[in-house]
Each structure stands twice: as structure tokens, then as C-alpha cells.
Amino acid sequence: MAKLTDPQVVKLYELIGETPPADITENDVSRVLVELEKKITPYYPQKQNADDLAFEKNKNILVIDDLEVSLFQLTKLLSKAGYNSFIARTVDEAVDNYKKHNFNYVFVDLFLPEPEDGIELLERIKNNDKTKLNNTKMIVISGSDDKKLINECFVKGADDFICKTENWHIKILEKLRSFDEIKRGSAPEIKSVIEDDENKIASITIKNIFKAGVLDDLKREAVNLCLSGYNKIVLDLKSVTTTGPEILSVIVYIFKYCNNHGGTLKLCNVSNAVSDSLSYVFLDGVIPMFADKQAALRDFYSIIKN
């Protein structure tokens, strides 16, 4: 933490309408900075529906951490990816939240403030009947890479462990994609594949776009990929033989999201019905369409080479 002068500390606290304590810690300054960001940000995610993503049914995630900066960073990331974030700063608050709501995932910081607190909480939630009923996945996040602690987390029921390294947020998104894919089963309605990690190219194949929840899963998967850096996406529509306004809206949404993140969306195996619908709303010349996935990938490579 950069050394702040006394006048700078006073000014920081004035901006949030508070008086600084006698002894300033790094966590105090972090909290003040978060409060300042709240004031200049339209919203601070506590429990929200990510309205800008227009998901009909978001998945719930409980985030447990006693550091405001970590809470803010993680809940903001999860909000962008289409998840509802519930936050807890203590063991008691986490248990209370878990009783009141159903969760798809729980992220728990190991040090609350001691590792024993995080491990105790992990064990309590893992053994809760709701965890089995909802198939809730427990993911531990920590700045520690102590192998003994990591092993103990898995013994107590952690489904995964993420160390807060430089790219920890990317790892979180990767884990969510992986867990979501597992939950979809052996014959998933949508499936994403990293086609080229170096050039950040991915593909999403759709099996049954009309099944309940698939459109939301498709949007969430595309957003997750873009936030992870995979902004060049091929959407394989081989199994989509008919369409409607909702499907077109999702395709346009993903196309715009890719563009806004410096990439693009390409369609392949487009049926005549879908092609006609895109043509009707003047999108056939805007969103590139190809005969198959390999042709779409070749087009990406030709652009990259040039």
C-alpha cells in the first residue's frame, strides 16, 4: 500500500462522510476506496439480477469474504457473467444467508480471518441437506498456496480451490463454465469448446435451443467466454431448424457483446429458416455466416494473419 500523508487520509474519509480512526490499516484504506467506488458506480452488487444482461433466470452464488475489495471485485465480475451475488462477511452471516436462499455455487475465502474459520464454514455448508438437494458446488478462494491447507479443504468437501494469483478471475470463470457443463450432463443442450487458446477462439454448439433455460445458458456461456478473453466465437446452429424473435434477440445480443469486447461472432450450419429470419431483419449481411465450423475458423485465421 502506498504511504498516505495525514491530510490525504483525512480527505479520503471526508469524501465518504466519515472521520478516520487513530490507527489506519491497509484494510481501512481498501474499505474507503470501495465506498468511493460505490458512490461513482451506478450500483454496488449485493443481490441483483444483472438487468443489463436481461437474463430471465440467473443462478445464485454466495460470496463469503471479510475483505471489502475482494467482495466488490468478485460480485462485480459475477454480475457481468449473469449471476446473482449474495455476500457474507462472517461465518454467522454466511450460515444465515444459506438458510434463506438456494445457491448454485458458494465461493468462500479461507481466512475469515483465520483458516480454521473458513474450513469450519466449508464443512458446515457441505454437510447441509440443501447442498445435496441443490447440487451446490463449494469453491474455496485464497491467497495462500499452502498444500496442507488446500488438501484439508478438499477433505472437508471443497469441489475446487482457486489461489488468488494474477489471473484468479479468469480461473473463476473457467471453473463456472466447467461446472455448468458437468451439470448439463452427458448430452448437453449447449456445449462450448476452446478451439484455439492462443488466438482466443471458441465455439458453442446448440442441441435444443427451445428447451427451457437454454437461451439464458447460451447467453451466459457467451458472456463468460468473452470475459475470459475468448471474444472470437463460432455459434454452430446445425440443430436449429426454426427460429423466433427470442432466438434472434439472443444471437444479436451475443454478436454485440463480442464486438464490444474487441471480437466478433460468426454463425455456421445456418438453416434456411434462420437465414431467412436474419435476412428479414437485415442481419444476413452483418453477422457472418459459413457452411460449417471449419470454414468459420478458417475465416478467423485469415483475418488474424492479415
N, C-alpha and C positions, 0 to 999 in steps of 0.2 A: 504494500500500500504506500502510495506517495505520502510524504510528510506534509501535513497541512499546518498552516500557521493558526494561531488562536483566532484572529479576525476571520479567516476563511471558514473555520469550524462554526463560528457564531453566525456567519452569513448563510451557510448551508442550512442550519437549523431554523433560521428566520424564514427561509423560503418555504418550509413546511409548517411554520407556525409553532415551533417548539423551542425550548431552551436546552442547550447542550448540557450533558451530565459533567461531573467533575473529571472523570477519567474516561477518555474516548478510546474505544476499541475499534478494531477493523470491522467487526460485525455491526457496530453502531453506525459507522460511515456507510457501510453497504446498505443498511436499512434506510438511511436518509436518502441515498441515491435512488433506491427503489421507490420511495414515497414521491420523490421528484418526478420520476418517470411516470408514475400513476397520474400525476397532475397534468402532464403534457400528452398522455396517451388517452385516446377516446374511452378505453375501458381497461380494467385490470381483471384478468380472468380468475374468478373464484369458481363459479359454476355457470357455464354458459352454453349456448347452442351453436356457436360459430355461425351466426346468421349470414355472414358474408359468403360462406360456402354452401348455404342452402341445403344442408343435409336434412333429410326427413327424420332419420333416426340415428343420432350419434351414439357412440359407445362411451361408457363411463370409465374414467380412470381416477383412482385415488392416489394423490401425490403426497407423500409424507416426508417432510424435511423441516429442520429447525432454522435453516438459513433462508432469509427472505429473497436473496439474489437467486439462489437455486430454484426456489418455488416460482419466482417470476419467469425465469428463463424457460423452465420446463413446461409450465402451464401455457405459456405463450406459444411454444413450439407445438404442443399437443392440440391447442385450439386451431392453429393453422392447418394441422393434419386432419381435422374433423372429429376431434374427441372432446367430450365434456370433462373438464378437470374439476375435481373436488380436492381441496387442500386441507392438510392437517399438520400442525407444528409439534404436537406432543403425542405420546402413546395414548393417553386418555382420549384426546380429540380424534385420533385415528380410529380407535375402537368405537367411539360414538358414531362417527360418520359411517363406519362399516355396518353398524346395526341398522341405520336408517335407509341405506341405499344399496342397490345391487351394482356390482362392478365387474367389468370385463378384465381389467388389469389393475394391479397395485404396484406403484413404484415406491420403494421405501429406502431412505437414506440410512446407512448402517449406524452412523453416530448420532444418537438422539438424547443427550450429547455423547454418551458412551456406546461402544459397540454392543455391550450387553443389552442395552435398551432396544436397539434395532433387531437383534436376534430374538429377544423375548417377544417383541411385537410380531415378527415374522412367524414365529411358532404359533402364537395365539390365533392369528388370522388364517394360517394354513390349516389349522385343526377345526376351524369354524365350519359348521354344516353348510352355510351359504357358499363357501368357497368351492366345495364339491358340486353343489347344486348348479352354480353358475359357471363352473369350469374356469374360475378366476385364476389368472396367471400372476405369480409373485415375482417381481424383478427387483433385485437389490442394486442400488447405485451408491458408489462410494469412491472417495479419493484415495482409499487405501488399496494396495495390491498385495496385502499380507495373505499368503497362500493358506495359512491356518484359519484365518477368519473367513476367507472365501469358501473353504471346504466346509466350515461349520454352517455357513449359510445354506449350502446345498443339503447338508444333513438335516437341517431344520425345515426344509421344504421349499427353498427358493427354486424357481423354474429357470432363472438366469441371473447372472451377475455382470454388471457393467461398471468398469472402472472409469472415473472421470478424467480421461485423457483428453488430448487436444480435440479429437473428433467424437466425443461422447454422444453428442446429439444425433449424429448420423447413425451411430450404433443403436440408439434407441429406436429410431425409425425402422432400421433394418430388422430389429427384434420384433417390432409390432407387425411388420409385413410377414415375417416368418411365422409368428404365432397365429395371425389371421388366416394364413394359408393352411396351417395344420387344422384349425378349427373348421375350415370348409370341407375337409375330408378328402378321400381318395379321388372323388370325381367332382372337383370344384366348378362352380359356375363361372368364375373368372380365375385366371392364372397369369402371373407376371413372371417374366424371365429376363435376367440381365444378359443382354445379347453381347455387349461389349463394355467391360468395366472401364477401360482406358478412355474411350470416347463417350462414355456415359449414355449408351443406347440401351433401351429396354423395350420389351413388347408386352402387351396384355392381350390374352385370348379370352373371348367370351363364349360360354357354352349356352346359357339360357338367360338372356337379358330381361325376360319378363317375369322371372321368379322374384318374389317379394324380397326386397332389400338389396338386390343385385346392383341396381343403379347407384345406390349410396356406396356400396362396396367398391364399385368401379371408380367413382369419383375419388373416394378416399385413397384407393390404391394409386391412382394417377398423381394425386397431390403429394402423397408420401414419396413417390419416386422423384418428383420434381424437387421437393425439399431436400432429398438426399443427393441431389446433383444430377439425377438421370432425367434430363429435360428433353431428350430426343426419344419420343415414344412412337412405336408402331401399334396401332389398335387393329387387331385381327377380328373382322366381322363375319367370318366364314359361316357361323351358325345363326347369324341374324338375318332372317329372310324377310321379315316385315318390320315396320317401324312406326313411330308416332311422335307427337310433339315432345314427350318427356325424353325419349331417346335422343332425338336431335338436339335437345337442350343440353344434355349431358356431353354429347360429342363436341358441341360448340364450347361448352364450359372448359373441357379438357384442352381443346385447341388454344383457347385464350390463355389458360393457365400456363401451358408450355411456353407460349410466346412471351408471356410476362416474365418468365424465368430464363429467357435467353435461348430457348429451344424451339421445337416445333412438333406437331403431331402429324403422322401420316396414317392413312387408312389402307387396309388391304383386304382382299377377298370380299369386296363390296357387292352385294346382290343388286339386281336391277331395281328392286323396290326401294332400297336405301339410297341408291344412286339417284333415282328419280326424285326422292324426297329432298335430298341435298340440292338437286338442281332447282327444285321448286322454290327453295328459299335462297337461291343464288350462292350456294356454298360449294357447288361441284368444282368451281374453278379456284376456290380459296383454300380448301383443305385438300392436300394432295392425295390421290387415290392410286393404288397399284394392284396388279393382278394377284400377287402373293407377297408373303413376308420377305422373301429373299430379294424381290425387286425393290421393295421399300428400303431394305437395308443397303442395297447397292446404291440407291439414290442418296442416302445419308453419307456413304463413304465418298461418293463423287463430290459432294458439297464440301466435306472435310478436306479432301485433297486440294480443292481449289481455294 
